[in-house]
């Protein structure tokens, strides 16, 4: 169900084709909030149009359609945003590995934590770069443009993961002593 609202949110940022929406999804949501493939996105667009939440505003070559959110779609999106979220199922392989890290020898555990630290630093740098690019553009909603607040959430999460990894390395002790 959340894919429906992800698509409405992407269209709230402006009309787009299915291809453009797929790119927006990959760049702004997929790694940090929600996963969907192109094979999920196009059928969802058809359902949203059938339900009157979006409309085709332009048709181009080779069947390319540009979609825009309707007033009913905006209302549905805002109602969903204001409703309490459902309890979420967590399926995070990296977190599971970290929960089970005590099954490893200390040197192996340090390697896993060092990899986690490197990944968190890489994500923080990537998000910093995306934020700089987003801030360079003008947008009617300025700093609150679609995804900007979520991007900051990702940056803070990466910062927390870096701090955790440094703490975990301290707990594991010096690699040379192992």
N, C-alpha and C positions, 0 to 999 in steps of 0.2 A: 504494500500500500504506500510506503514512503517514496517509492520511485515516482509515483504520480505527483507527489508534492515537490519532489526534487525537480521534476520537469517544469511544473508550474513556477517554481522559484527561479529557474533559469530563464523562463520566458518573461517573468516579471522584470528581468534586467533588459529585455528588448526582444523584438521578433527575431526568429532564427529558423533556419532549415534544420531538418533532422541531422544532417552531417555536422552543421555548426553546433547544434546542441550536444552531439556526441563529443565533439572536441571540448566544448565548455565543461561538460560533465567530467571528462578525463582530467582536465587541467585544474578544476576547482573542487570537485567532490570525491572523485573515485579513490584517491589515495588516503583521504583524511576523514571522509564521512560516510560514503555509501558506494557500493559497487554495482555496476550494471554494464552490460555489454550492448553493443549496437543492436544485437538481436532482441534485446529487451526494450530498448528505447523506442524503436519504430512502432511496435505493437502498442506500447503505452500511449504514444502520440495519437494513434488511431482511436483508442478508447477515450482519451481526453476530448478529442474532437467529437466523437459520437455522443459524449455526455455534455457537450456544449461548454466545456471549460476552456477550450482553446478553439481557434478557427484558422483556416488557411487564408492568408491574406495576399498570397502571391503564388502563382504556379509558373515554373520556368522550364527550361529544356530538360529532357529526359525524365520528366515527372518530378522534378525538384519542387518541393513545396516549402513555403515560408509560413511558419505558424506564429500566432500572437495569442497572448492570454486574453480571455474575455472578462467582463465584469464578474460573471458567475465564477470564473476561475480564480480571480483575485479574492473574492469572498470566501471560496472554499479554502484557498491557501491560508488566508488570515485566520479563519476558524480553526484550521488544523494547527497553525503555529501557536494559537492561544490555548489550545486544549492540552491537558497534561499528557506527557509522553507515556506510551505503553512501556511496561518493564521490558528491558531489552535482553536478548540472549547474547551472551558474550562468547565469541569464538576467536580468540587471539592466540595464535600459535606461539608467537614470541613470548607473551606473558605466561603461557603454559610452560614453556621451556624454562623460564626464570623461576617459576614455582617449584620445578623439579630439579633445579640445579644442584641441590645437595647430593644427588646421586653421582656426581662427578668428583674426580680428584680436584684438589684446590687449584692446581695449575690449569686444568681444563675449564673449571668454573671461571677463573680469571679471563681466559680466552673468550668465553661466551660474553662476559660482562664488558670486556674491551670492545668486542664486536658491536654490542648494544650501544656503547658509548659512541663509537664511530658512526653508527647509523643515526643516532640522535643528533650528532653534530652535523651530519650531512643534511638531514631533514631541516634543521634550524637554518642552515645556510641557504637551502633551496627556498624556504619560506621567506627568508629575509629578501632574497632576490625577487621573488614574486611580489612581495609587498612594495618594494621600491618601484617595480614596473607599474603596479596598480596605482600607486600614488602619483606617478608621472602623468597619468591620463586625466583628462577632465571628465567628470561624470555628474549627472544631475543630483545624485545623492552624495557626492563627494566621498569623504572617508568612510561612509557607511555603505558604499556600493556593495553589490552582491558578493558575498564570500569574504569581504575584508575582515569582518569581526571573527569569522570562523578561522581565517588565516592566522589571526593573532592567537586564537585558542590553540592552534597547532604549534605556534612558536612557543607559547608558555608550556605546552605539554612536552615539547622537545627539551626545553630548559629543565623541567622537572625530571625527565628521564636522564639527562646528563648528570644532574645532581645526585640522583639515585645511584647511577653507575659509579660515580666517584665514591659515594658512601659504601657501596657494595665492595668495591676494590679494597677499601680500608678494612672492611670486615674480613675479607679473605686473606689479608696480610700480604707481606712481601713475597712475590713469586720466587725469589731466590731462596727464601727460607723453606719452601715447600719441598 
